[in-house]
Amino acid sequence: MALKWSARMGAALLATAMVHPAPLLAHEASLAPARLDAAPAKATQLSANTMLDRLFAEDARQTMALDPLGALEQGQRVSIQQFALLFTPELARRRREANARTLATLARIDQARLDPGHRISYAVFEDTKRKEQALLRPEVQALTAVQPFNHFGGFHIAYPELSGPGTAAALTSVADFDQLIARHRALDHVFSQAIARFREGMASGVTAPRLTVDNMIVQIDGLLAQPVDQSPFMGPVRQFPDSIPASERSRISDELASATQREVYPAYRALRRFLAEEYRPVAREQVGLSAIAGGDQLYRLLARYHTTLDLDPSAVHQLGLNEVAQIKARMVAVKLELGFDGPLGAFFDHIRTDPRYHPRTEEDLAEGFRAVGRRVDALAPQYFLNLPRTPLNIQPYPAYRAKFEAGGSYAQGTADGAQPGVFFFNAYDLKSRFLTGVSTLYLHEGAPGHHFQISLAQENTALPDFQRFGGNTAYIEGWALYAETLGYEMGFYKDPMQHWGTLDDEMLRAMRLVVDTGLHTKDWSRDQAVDYMLANSGMGRSDAEAEVDRYIANPGQALAYKIGALTIQRLRKEAEASLADRFDIRLFHDQVLGSGALPMPVLEAKVRRWITAGGPAGYLR
């Protein structure tokens, strides 16, 4: 599942000082275009640019060497020695030392002598490295590294996805397949290291919620229930690429089957046994971070990591309550358009049970998404100067994942377009899925949401790798939520069914502000959080439970959607007001998307410089 990032921060955020946009960092004061009116100054500037580019290249090499999973997801080849470092204190130590070296080198580069594009890159890079530094501090690692994975996108689920065809992981040569077999054989070692970290947490009193442990056990059971020959681990030999000689295929198939049967499945059984028999009995009952010592500070740190802003959880909670109230008022009007004149709460119950609002079959749902996709393809040139080259596929979640996933998600393709992006939709428990959400979900997860933003960044080889492939939740998820609002201009929400769907999704993001802060700072229980979501939206119980379980597993991430999107919406309003008839939506989108996923203060500085310059095409790309 691709990293998802969010960005929402608008007028409502400006109501309280605690959630104002953060002041510009010291380095951002120097983001104005440099004066290049003297030859010696230009030469010095080129030297500074070159120094920064070299640092980016070295950091990218270093980062991939110290991030085996990230390297695999980007289609890079990863040695067994790298893979075997996963979940070890040694890997954390190496990352901490590399981060310190990088920040020290960065501080020696004079920002005033960088060109405008490099100044943006400097600002993004420093923000990324400062956030990384904070998470790598030993006292933070003592709370996070001892919970090495959970049911939401954890390694135990990511690994089978990285093992099959159709992923970014390279499987184009005999050597690639031999490496895959070797990784399978090393899996028990990696799981043992993760178990050692779990045990550290048991000893220090820092454990995962029992809820997430139970979910992981169910996920592992789902994997182990599959016959070896039908498992995702054997997927590569069910679909050999043409580049694999026929003479090697039988050997590869036999060795992969042996590794799966003798190493992979026993490794998963051992992990399950540990979780069920040793870890679950001591896992914490409370689901929020406030239940562990240092949890309140960790939550603020994670919220800063995802939103790129320093936010007061109480202020965010109140912002969410305010947003929920105003969206409910708009829902009342659409409810009447749909012919229901009873109270809103009754309509929530009505829409959950009336077959009119639900797909009968998986194909009903799939064709709805495909129809929206065709319409977006036709309209996109009116809103965007640049369209991604990477194709986009639409498909359901695999059955073993679906129960624990939300209504949809996006998995990014490769930078060269060889592997398409994938919009996953959830066909589990069809009676809890909604036809009303087809348009808004596709706009968010597919085009022009995650697929446009992530693909355009990856395809932009003028950017350094950390801007092409990295990012922050507030920007990435904020863009996707902003993309939903384009459905009004594109005409999707003239249909009251689809209008209801986008309001229901907007309500979801507003409720996240309330529920995430409630769970982690106000001692809300899982049931309390689920009940709140059901009382304020028409979402089905399966979706509400999956959403709440996700917030429990990934604290702070859910805040970023609303915080980020409101930022982009506010910047668009500023541009429209300042530029008047010179405003071009395609150029605005080009500015927002043209530098990769920016921290909110850096994005604001960039867009405001573009506005001041009169909104020209290609500005600071």
C-alpha positions in Angstrom: 0.0 0.0 0.0 1.4 3.3 -1.0 2.3 5.8 1.5 -0.6 8.2 1.8 -0.2 11.7 2.8 -2.8 14.4 3.7 -3.1 18.2 3.5 -5.9 20.2 5.0 -5.7 23.5 6.7 -8.1 26.4 5.9 -10.0 29.2 7.5 -11.2 27.0 10.3 -7.6 26.3 11.3 -6.9 30.1 11.4 -9.5 30.5 14.2 -7.1 29.3 16.8 -3.5 30.3 17.3 -2.5 26.8 18.1 -3.4 25.6 14.6 -2.2 28.6 12.6 0.3 27.6 9.9 3.7 27.2 11.5 5.9 30.2 11.1 8.5 29.9 8.4 11.6 28.1 9.5 14.8 30.0 9.5 15.9 28.5 6.2 12.7 29.4 4.5 13.3 33.1 4.9 15.9 32.7 2.2 13.6 31.1 -0.4 13.2 34.2 -2.5 15.0 34.1 -5.9 18.7 34.8 -5.6 20.4 37.7 -7.4 22.8 36.4 -10.0 24.2 39.7 -11.3 27.9 39.1 -10.9 30.0 36.3 -12.4 31.9 35.4 -9.2 28.5 35.1 -7.4 27.2 32.8 -10.1 30.3 30.6 -9.8 29.9 30.4 -6.1 26.2 29.6 -6.5 26.9 26.7 -8.9 29.3 25.4 -6.3 26.7 25.5 -3.6 24.1 23.8 -5.9 26.6 21.1 -6.8 27.4 20.5 -3.1 23.8 20.1 -2.3 23.2 17.8 -5.3 26.1 15.6 -4.1 24.7 15.5 -0.6 21.3 14.5 -2.0 22.9 11.7 -4.1 24.9 10.4 -1.2 21.9 10.5 1.1 19.8 8.7 -1.4 22.4 5.9 -1.7 22.8 5.8 2.1 19.1 5.8 2.7 18.4 2.9 0.4 21.3 0.9 1.9 19.7 1.4 5.3 16.1 0.9 4.2 15.7 -2.6 2.8 12.0 -2.6 2.5 11.9 0.9 0.8 14.6 -0.3 -1.6 12.5 -3.4 -2.6 9.4 -1.2 -3.0 11.3 1.0 -5.4 12.4 -2.1 -7.5 16.0 -2.0 -6.3 18.0 -5.2 -5.6 18.6 -5.8 -1.9 21.3 -8.1 -0.6 20.5 -10.7 2.0 22.9 -8.9 4.3 20.8 -5.8 4.1 17.5 -7.7 4.4 18.9 -9.5 7.5 19.3 -6.1 9.3 15.6 -5.5 9.6 14.4 -4.8 13.2 17.8 -4.8 14.7 19.3 -2.1 17.0 22.3 -2.1 14.7 20.2 -0.8 11.8 18.7 2.0 14.0 22.2 2.9 15.1 23.4 3.2 11.6 20.5 5.3 10.6 21.0 7.6 13.5 24.7 8.1 12.6 23.9 8.6 8.9 21.3 11.2 9.8 23.8 13.1 12.0 26.4 13.2 9.3 23.9 14.4 6.7 22.6 17.2 8.9 26.2 18.3 9.7 27.0 18.5 6.0 23.8 20.3 5.2 24.6 23.0 7.7 27.9 23.8 5.9 26.0 24.7 2.7 25.2 28.4 2.3 21.5 28.7 1.4 21.9 32.2 0.1 24.0 31.0 -2.7 21.5 28.4 -4.0 19.2 28.9 -6.9 15.4 29.0 -6.2 14.8 25.4 -7.0 17.6 24.2 -4.8 16.4 26.4 -2.0 13.1 24.6 -2.1 14.9 21.3 -2.1 17.1 22.4 0.8 14.0 23.3 2.8 12.2 20.0 2.1 15.4 18.0 2.8 16.1 19.7 6.1 12.5 19.2 7.2 12.7 15.5 6.3 16.0 15.0 8.1 14.9 16.9 11.2 11.8 14.7 11.5 13.9 11.6 10.9 16.3 12.8 13.6 13.4 13.1 16.1 12.1 9.6 15.4 15.6 8.1 15.7 16.3 9.5 19.2 16.9 6.6 21.6 14.1 7.6 23.9 11.6 7.6 21.0 12.9 4.3 19.7 12.3 2.8 23.1 8.6 3.4 22.4 8.4 2.7 18.7 11.0 0.1 17.8 9.6 -2.3 20.4 6.3 -2.3 18.5 8.0 -3.3 15.2 4.8 -3.9 13.2 1.0 -4.1 13.6 -2.0 -5.1 11.5 -2.0 -2.0 9.4 0.5 -2.4 6.6 2.9 -4.4 8.9 5.9 -6.3 7.6 4.1 -9.6 7.9 1.6 -8.4 5.4 4.0 -6.3 3.3 6.3 -9.2 2.8 4.0 -11.5 0.7 3.1 -8.5 -1.4 6.7 -7.9 -2.2 7.2 -11.5 -3.1 4.7 -11.7 -6.0 4.6 -10.7 -9.6 3.2 -7.3 -10.5 5.2 -5.6 -7.7 8.1 -3.2 -8.0 10.5 -5.8 -6.6 12.7 -6.8 -9.5 12.1 -10.4 -10.8 13.5 -10.2 -14.3 16.5 -12.6 -14.2 17.5 -15.9 -12.8 19.6 -14.1 -10.2 16.5 -12.1 -9.1 14.6 -15.4 -8.4 17.6 -16.9 -6.6 17.6 -13.7 -4.4 13.9 -14.1 -3.7 14.5 -17.7 -2.6 17.3 -16.6 -0.4 15.0 -13.9 1.2 12.4 -16.6 1.9 15.0 -18.6 3.6 16.1 -15.7 5.7 12.6 -14.8 6.8 12.7 -16.8 10.0 15.8 -14.9 11.1 14.1 -11.5 10.4 10.9 -12.6 12.3 13.1 -13.7 15.2 14.6 -10.2 15.3 11.2 -8.6 15.4 10.1 -11.0 18.2 13.2 -9.9 20.1 12.1 -6.2 19.8 8.6 -7.2 20.9 10.1 -8.8 24.0 12.1 -5.7 24.8 8.8 -3.9 25.0 7.3 -6.5 27.2 10.2 -6.0 29.6 9.9 -2.2 29.6 6.1 -2.2 29.8 5.6 -0.8 26.2 3.3 -3.1 24.3 0.9 -2.9 21.4 -2.8 -2.9 22.0 -4.3 -6.4 22.3 -6.7 -5.4 19.6 -3.9 -5.1 17.0 -2.3 -8.3 18.2 -5.6 -10.2 17.6 -5.8 -8.6 14.1 -2.3 -9.7 13.3 -3.1 -13.3 14.3 -6.2 -13.3 12.1 -4.1 -12.0 9.2 -1.4 -14.7 9.7 -4.1 -17.4 9.9 -5.5 -16.1 6.5 -2.1 -16.5 4.9 -1.4 -19.9 6.4 -4.8 -21.2 5.4 -3.7 -20.9 1.7 -2.2 -24.0 0.2 1.5 -23.4 -0.6 1.1 -23.6 -4.3 -1.7 -21.0 -4.2 0.0 -18.6 -1.8 1.3 -15.2 -2.8 4.8 -16.5 -2.1 4.5 -18.8 -5.1 3.0 -16.2 -7.4 6.3 -15.5 -9.3 6.4 -19.0 -10.7 2.8 -18.9 -11.8 3.7 -16.1 -14.1 7.4 -16.3 -15.3 8.6 -13.4 -17.3 9.9 -14.2 -20.8 13.4 -13.4 -19.7 13.7 -16.6 -17.6 15.0 -19.5 -19.7 12.7 -22.6 -19.8 15.7 -24.7 -18.7 15.7 -22.8 -15.3 12.0 -22.7 -14.6 11.6 -26.1 -13.1 14.5 -25.7 -10.7 13.3 -22.2 -9.6 9.8 -23.6 -9.0 11.0 -26.5 -7.0 13.4 -24.3 -4.9 10.8 -21.6 -4.3 8.2 -24.3 -3.2 10.7 -25.8 -0.9 11.6 -22.5 0.7 8.0 -21.5 1.1 7.1 -24.9 2.6 10.1 -25.3 4.8 11.1 -21.8 5.8 8.3 -19.2 5.1 5.3 -21.1 6.5 7.2 -22.3 9.6 8.4 -18.7 10.2 4.8 -17.4 10.1 3.7 -20.2 12.4 6.4 -19.3 14.9 5.5 -15.7 14.8 1.8 -16.6 15.3 2.7 -18.8 18.2 4.7 -16.0 19.9 1.9 -13.4 19.4 -0.9 -15.7 20.6 0.8 -17.5 23.5 3.5 -15.0 24.8 2.7 -11.5 23.7 -1.1 -11.3 23.7 -1.5 -12.1 27.4 0.6 -9.0 28.3 -0.5 -6.7 25.5 -2.3 -3.6 26.7 -6.1 -3.3 26.9 -6.2 0.4 26.3 -5.8 1.3 22.6 -4.5 4.9 22.9 -0.9 6.1 23.2 -1.8 8.0 26.4 -1.8 4.5 28.1 2.0 4.2 27.9 4.6 6.4 29.7 5.7 9.1 27.3 2.7 8.4 25.0 1.5 12.0 25.1 4.8 13.4 23.8 5.0 10.6 21.2 1.6 11.5 19.9 2.6 15.2 19.4 5.8 14.0 17.6 3.8 11.7 15.3 1.3 14.4 14.6 4.1 16.8 13.7 5.7 14.1 11.5 2.5 13.5 9.5 1.1 17.1 9.3 4.5 18.9 9.2 3.0 21.4 11.7 3.1 21.7 15.5 -0.5 21.2 16.6 -2.2 21.2 19.9 -4.3 18.0 20.1 -7.1 19.7 22.0 -7.3 22.4 19.4 -7.4 19.8 16.6 -10.1 17.9 18.5 -12.3 21.1 18.6 -11.6 21.8 15.0 -12.9 18.4 14.1 -16.0 19.0 16.2 -16.6 22.2 14.3 -16.1 20.6 10.9 -18.4 17.8 11.7 -21.2 20.2 12.6 -20.9 22.3 9.4 -20.8 19.2 7.2 -23.9 17.7 8.9 -25.7 20.9 7.9 -24.9 20.4 4.3 -25.9 16.7 4.5 -29.4 17.7 5.6 -29.9 19.5 2.3 -28.7 16.6 0.1 -30.8 14.2 2.1 -33.9 16.1 1.1 -32.7 15.9 -2.6 -32.6 12.1 -2.2 -36.3 12.2 -1.1 -35.8 11.5 2.6 -37.5 14.0 4.9 -36.8 12.3 8.2 -34.0 13.2 10.7 -30.4 12.8 9.5 -29.7 10.0 12.0 -32.6 8.0 10.5 -31.2 8.6 7.0 -27.8 7.2 8.1 -29.7 4.0 9.2 -31.8 4.1 6.0 -28.8 4.4 3.7 -27.0 1.5 5.4 -29.9 -0.9 4.7 -31.6 0.3 1.5 -30.3 -1.9 -1.4 -30.5 1.2 -3.7 -27.2 2.5 -2.2 -25.2 -0.7 -2.2 -23.6 -2.8 -5.0 -25.1 -6.2 -5.6 -21.9 -7.7 -7.0 -18.2 -7.0 -7.1 -18.6 -6.2 -10.8 -21.2 -3.5 -10.0 -18.6 -1.8 -7.9 -15.7 -2.3 -10.4 -17.7 -0.9 -13.3 -18.7 2.1 -11.3 -15.0 2.9 -10.7 -14.1 2.3 -14.3 -16.9 4.7 -15.5 -15.6 7.4 -13.2 -12.0 6.7 -14.5 -13.1 7.1 -18.1 -14.7 10.5 -17.4 -11.7 11.8 -15.4 -9.4 10.8 -18.3 -11.5 12.9 -20.6 -11.7 16.0 -18.3 -8.1 16.0 -16.9 -6.5 18.2 -19.6 -8.8 21.0 -18.6 -7.3 21.0 -15.1 -3.7 19.8 -15.5 -0.8 20.8 -17.7 1.0 17.6 -17.1 -0.6 14.1 -17.0 1.2 11.0 -15.7 2.6 8.5 -18.1 2.2 5.6 -15.6 -0.9 3.6 -16.3 -3.5 3.1 -13.6 -5.2 -0.3 -13.0 -8.4 -0.9 -11.0 -8.7 -4.1 -9.0 -10.2 -5.5 -5.7 -8.0 -6.2 -2.6 -6.8 -9.7 -2.3 -9.2 -11.7 -0.1 -6.7 -12.2 2.8 -6.4 -8.4 3.2 -9.8 -7.1 2.5 -11.4 -7.5 5.9 -8.8 -5.2 7.5 -8.7 -2.5 4.8 -10.7 0.6 4.3 -12.9 1.2 1.2 -10.0 1.7 -1.1 -6.3 2.6 -1.4 -3.6 3.3 -4.0 -0.4 1.3 -4.6 2.1 3.3 -6.6 3.7 2.1 -9.8 7.3 2.3 -10.8 9.0 5.5 -11.9 9.6 4.2 -15.4 5.9 3.2 -15.8 6.8 -0.4 -16.3 4.6 -1.4 -13.4 1.2 0.5 -13.2 -0.3 2.2 -10.3 -3.2 0.3 -8.7 -6.4 1.6 -7.3 -7.6 -1.1 -4.9 -11.3 -1.2 -3.9 -12.8 -3.3 -1.2 -15.4 -5.9 -2.1 -15.5 -7.5 1.3 -18.9 -7.4 2.9 -20.7 -5.8 -0.1 -23.7 -4.9 1.9 -21.5 -2.4 3.8 -20.1 -0.9 0.6 -21.7 2.2 -1.0 -22.4 3.1 -4.6 -22.6 6.7 -3.4 -18.9 6.8 -2.7 -17.7 5.6 -6.1 -16.8 9.1 -7.5 -15.1 10.6 -4.5 -13.1 7.4 -3.7 -11.8 7.2 -7.2 -10.9 10.9 -7.3 -9.0 10.5 -4.1 -7.2 7.1 -4.5 -6.9 7.1 -8.2 -7.0 10.1 -10.6 -6.4 13.0 -10.1 -5.6 12.1 -6.5 -2.8 9.8 -5.4 -2.1 8.5 -8.9 -1.5 11.9 -10.4 0.5 13.3 -7.5 2.7 10.3 -6.8 3.3 9.4 -10.5 4.1 12.9 -11.6 6.6 13.2 -8.8 8.3 9.9 -9.6 8.4 10.7 -13.3 10.0 14.1 -12.7 13.7 13.2 -13.1 14.7 16.9 -12.5 13.9 16.5 -8.8 16.2 14.8 -6.3 15.1 11.3 -5.3 13.8 12.3 -1.9 11.3 14.7 -3.6 10.4 12.1 -6.3 9.9 9.2 -3.9 9.5 10.7 -0.4 6.9 13.0 1.1 4.7 13.8 4.0 1.2 12.7 4.9 -0.2 16.2 5.0 0.8 16.9 1.4 0.0 13.5 -0.2 -3.3 12.9 1.6 -4.2 16.6 1.5 -3.7 16.6 -2.2 -5.9 13.5 -2.6 -8.7 15.1 -0.4 -8.4 18.3 -2.4 -8.7 16.2 -5.6 -12.1 15.0 -4.3 -13.3 18.6 -4.3 -12.5 18.9 -8.0 -15.5 16.6 -8.5 -17.8 19.7 -8.0 -16.2 21.5 -10.9 -16.0 18.3 -13.0 -19.7 17.8 -12.5 -19.7 14.5 -10.6 -21.7 15.8 -7.7 -24.6 17.1 -9.7 -26.0 13.6 -9.0 -27.3 13.7 -5.4 -26.1 10.2 -4.8 -22.5 11.1 -5.6 -22.9 14.5 -3.8 -23.9 12.5 -0.7 -20.9 10.3 -1.1 -18.4 13.1 -1.2 -20.0 14.8 1.9 -19.9 11.4 3.7 -16.2 11.1 2.8 -15.5 14.7 3.8 -17.3 13.9 7.1 -14.9 10.9 7.5 -11.9 13.2 7.4 -13.4 15.7 9.8 -14.3 12.8 12.2 -10.7 11.7 12.0 -9.6 14.9 13.8 -12.0 14.1 16.6 -11.5 10.3 16.8 -7.7 10.2 16.5 -7.2 12.8 19.2 -9.9 11.2 21.2 -8.3 7.7 21.1 -4.7 8.9 21.8 -5.2 11.9 24.1 -8.6 11.6 25.7 -8.8 7.9 26.6 -11.5 7.0 24.1 -12.2 3.3 23.7 -12.5 1.5 20.4 -16.3 1.2 20.8 -16.6 4.9 21.7 -14.8 5.8 18.6 -16.8 3.5 16.3 -20.1 4.7 17.8 -19.1 8.3 17.2 -18.4 7.6 13.6 -21.7 5.7 13.1 -23.6 8.5 14.8 -22.2 11.2 12.5 -22.1 9.5 9.1 -23.7 6.9 6.9 -20.7 4.7 6.8 -21.1 1.0 7.4 -20.0 -0.7 10.6 -17.2 -2.7 8.8 -15.7 0.5 7.4 -16.0 2.3 10.8 -14.3 -0.5 12.6 -11.5 -0.8 10.0 -11.0 3.0 10.2 -10.8 3.1 14.0 -8.4 0.1 14.0 -6.2 2.0 11.6 -6.1 5.1 13.8 -5.1 2.9 16.8 -2.3 1.3 14.8 -1.0 4.5 13.1 -1.4 7.5 15.6 -1.5 11.0 14.1 -1.6 10.0 10.5 -5.4 10.5 10.2 -5.0 14.1 11.2 -3.1 15.0 8.1 -5.9 14.6 5.6 -8.0 17.5 6.8 -5.0 19.6 7.9 -3.4 19.3 4.5 -6.4 19.7 2.2 -7.5 22.9 4.0 -4.0 24.3 3.3 -4.3 23.7 -0.4 -7.9 25.0 -0.6 -6.8 28.1 1.3 -3.9 28.7 -1.1 -6.1 28.3 -4.1 -8.5 30.9 -2.7 -5.6 33.3 -2.1 -4.4 32.7 -5.7 -7.9 33.3 -7.2 -8.4 36.4 -5.2 -4.9 37.9 -6.0 -4.6 36.9 -9.6 -8.3 37.4 -10.6 -8.7 36.8 -14.4 -5.0 35.8 -14.6 -5.7 32.7 -12.5 -5.4 29.5 -14.4 -6.3 26.3 -12.5 -3.8 24.3 -14.6 -0.9 26.6 -13.6 -2.0 26.5 -9.9 -2.0 22.7 -9.9 1.4 22.7 -11.7 2.8 24.8 -8.9 1.3 22.6 -6.2 2.5 19.3 -7.9 5.7 20.5 -9.5 8.2 20.0 -6.7 7.0 16.8 -5.2 5.4 16.4 -1.7 6.3 19.6 0.2 6.0 20.3 3.9 3.1 22.7 4.4 5.2 25.8 5.3 7.4 25.2 2.2 4.3 24.7 0.0 2.8 28.0 1.3 6.1 29.9 0.6 6.3 28.5 -2.9 2.7 29.2 -3.9 2.8 32.7 -2.5 6.0 33.5 -4.4 4.2 32.3 -7.6 1.2 34.5 -6.8 3.5 37.5 -6.2 5.2 36.9 -9.5 1.8 37.1 -11.2 1.1 33.3 -11.6 3.4 32.5 -14.6 3.7 29.1 -16.2 6.6 27.0 -15.2 7.5 29.2 -12.2 10.0 27.4 -9.9 9.5 24.0 -11.4 
